[in-house]
């Protein structure tokens, strides 16, 4: 019986050691160094989207259209700790939730019948500008002409540039 207990404790000791080692960064990660997330200190962004894909339902089937566009939004007062921001775009100024997740910063705005999500990636398109995607989903249940009964869905692709507190673009 004593051997079984010692054997069981040995297995538990080995499992504890493996578990604690798996929590440590690997030798490869240590050799590569840690990469700082440039999105953690963002307080504002000026975003421009140059390509938009939208969907219209025709006969109950989605019809996809991709076109060149020039749409812009400004994201200000970003507070990652409080998870808040303000987004100003064609629809006016909206309150947004701000969520930092690994190498991605999300801004979610909601209004009656709509959800807009802007995603900024910690990957540069050019020096100082980050890849970005903006998805807009809207549906207001109205059966009054001339309103279209189908949902409005689009996704735009572009880049965001950090701004200083004054609203000027960061160097």
LINPETA-V848760 format. One record per pair of residues at least 24 apart in sequence whose C-alpha atoms are under 7 Angstrom apart, sorted by the first residue. I is the first residue (numbers start at 1). GAP is how many residues later the second one is. D is the distance in whole Angstrom. If there is no record, write none. Layout:
# LINPETA-V848760
((I	GAP	D) (I	GAP	D))
This chain:
# LINPETA-V848760
((37	66	6) (37	85	7) (38	84	6) (39	66	7) (39	83	6) (42	36	7) (42	120	7) (43	33	6) (43	34	6) (43	35	5) (43	36	7) (43	122	7) (44	31	5) (44	32	4) (44	33	6) (44	34	6) (44	118	6) (44	119	5) (44	120	7) (45	29	6) (45	30	5) (45	31	7) (45	115	6) (45	116	5) (45	117	4) (45	118	5) (46	27	6) (46	28	5) (46	29	6) (46	114	5) (46	115	5) (46	116	6) (46	117	7) (47	25	6) (47	26	5) (47	27	6) (47	112	6) (47	113	4) (47	114	6) (48	24	4) (48	25	7) (48	110	6) (48	111	6) (48	112	6) (49	107	6) (49	108	5) (49	109	4) (49	110	6) (50	107	6) (50	108	6) (51	105	6) (51	106	5) (52	102	7) (52	103	6) (52	104	4) (52	105	6) (53	101	6) (53	102	5) (53	103	6) (54	99	6) (54	100	4) (54	101	6) (55	98	6) (55	99	6) (57	93	7) (113	25	5) (113	26	5) (113	27	5) (114	24	4) (114	25	6) (125	34	7) (128	33	6) (129	30	6) (129	31	6) (129	32	5) (130	29	5) (130	30	5) (130	31	6) (131	27	6) (131	28	5) (131	29	7) (132	25	6) (132	26	5) (132	27	5) (132	28	6) (133	24	5) (133	25	6))
